[in-house]
Amino acid sequence: MRAPILKAVAMPPRILLAPFVPAMANLVVQIAWMFILIGALDVNPIVSIVTILSGHVFLVIAGTREPHLSHMMQAWGTNGPAISRNIYKSKGVKLAP
């Protein structure tokens, strides 16, 4: 019973060696740009394949360095970047007076 749970946590899902969520986001953005370039500038779609492949290679490299990149993106999306404001006017970030 515990083996599938541990396997899912230990090795997150991948698409062609790239983490799932960044690979799908890359694919959606690149295909949208491809259609925009085809419609607006009449560009050959083969040109867009180079950017799609280079983006995927970058994601494969990033995925090998950090296998849980999908989970990190999902956590950052729900929480957002940490923004702290100074209580009093001063240089630097201070959380207390």
C-alpha positions as MATLAB code, in Angstrom:
seq = 'MRAPILKAVAMPPRILLAPFVPAMANLVVQIAWMFILIGALDVNPIVSIVTILSGHVFLVIAGTREPHLSHMMQAWGTNGPAISRNIYKSKGVKLAP';
ca = [
       0.000    0.000    0.000;
       2.801    2.446    0.812;
       4.966    1.623   -2.225;
       2.943    3.603   -4.840;
       2.774    6.611   -2.519;
       6.513    6.585   -1.884;
       7.241    6.096   -5.594;
       5.049    9.066   -6.536;
       6.781   11.298   -4.018;
      10.270   10.068   -4.817;
       9.922   10.393   -8.608;
       7.437   13.016   -9.828;
       5.790   12.595  -13.262;
       7.774   13.488  -16.372;
       7.186   14.046  -20.084;
      10.177   13.058  -22.235;
      12.564   13.462  -19.256;
      11.249   16.950  -18.349;
       9.091   17.687  -15.274;
       5.377   17.533  -16.110;
       4.057   20.993  -15.164;
       6.917   23.064  -16.654;
       6.887   20.946  -19.826;
       3.164   21.489  -20.330;
       3.472   25.214  -19.588;
       6.332   25.457  -22.095;
       4.308   23.611  -24.717;
       1.222   25.818  -24.254;
       3.203   29.070  -24.403;
       5.305   27.988  -27.385;
       2.292   26.794  -29.409;
       0.448   30.034  -28.675;
       3.453   32.052  -29.889;
       3.710   29.812  -32.937;
       0.117   30.564  -33.941;
       0.602   34.281  -33.277;
       3.706   34.338  -35.491;
       1.953   32.385  -38.221;
      -1.074   34.688  -38.174;
       0.662   38.043  -37.780;
       3.974   37.659  -39.591;
       3.349   34.612  -41.838;
       6.348   32.766  -40.346;
       7.054   29.145  -41.216;
       6.039   26.904  -38.253;
       9.261   24.897  -38.568;
      11.071   27.898  -37.073;
       9.051   27.481  -33.879;
      10.178   23.878  -33.497;
      13.676   25.135  -32.681;
      12.366   27.212  -29.768;
      10.133   24.383  -28.540;
      13.043   21.923  -28.547;
      15.480   24.366  -26.945;
      12.955   25.136  -24.189;
      12.410   21.425  -23.602;
      16.164   20.775  -23.426;
      16.455   23.569  -20.857;
      13.653   21.972  -18.827;
      15.350   18.571  -18.995;
      18.545   20.119  -17.630;
      16.645   21.998  -14.927;
      14.681   18.829  -14.099;
      17.832   16.796  -13.596;
      19.183   19.403  -11.187;
      15.863   19.734   -9.303;
      13.530   16.750   -9.842;
      10.664   18.337   -7.889;
      10.454   21.427  -10.101;
       6.746   20.801  -10.777;
       5.912   20.831   -7.081;
       8.008   23.937   -6.532;
       6.125   25.770   -9.305;
       2.763   24.694   -7.899;
       3.732   25.824   -4.384;
       5.011   29.169   -5.665;
       1.777   29.670   -7.594;
      -0.386   29.267   -4.515;
       1.805   31.265   -2.137;
       3.494   33.754   -4.436;
       6.755   35.495   -3.766;
       7.521   36.577   -0.228;
       7.201   40.355   -0.018;
       8.209   42.116    3.148;
       7.856   45.810    3.829;
       9.754   47.871    6.345;
       7.840   49.160    9.324;
       9.905   52.367    9.422;
      11.707   54.213    6.641;
      15.240   52.842    6.431;
      17.597   51.143    4.026;
      17.334   47.386    3.668;
      14.558   45.028    4.626;
      13.750   44.918    8.326;
      10.862   43.000    9.781;
      11.187   44.440   13.257;
      12.002   48.008   14.525;
];
